[in-house]
């Protein structure tokens, strides 16, 4: 299991922590942000692959912001996947 912390940009949440088992996402935790929504997203995506998260969440926006916590999660899982490959 590979642990990764991703510093978010342009969102209320400041950090996304997650674990990867090859390309399967586990244990997502958001620091900051909308408490209810950011408790639900990790439950919904538990066990998804990096590709599934990217396909479903990339491009989701929050109001006038150029991103959202969901969009940042898509970026975080890809960054974690690339870091996991480099660490191997």
Secondary structure, 3 states (H helix, E strand, C coil): CEEEEEECCCCCEEEEEEEEECCEEEEEEEEECCHHHHHHHHHHHCCCEHHHHHHHHCCCCCCCCCCCHHHHHHHHHHHHHHHHHHHC
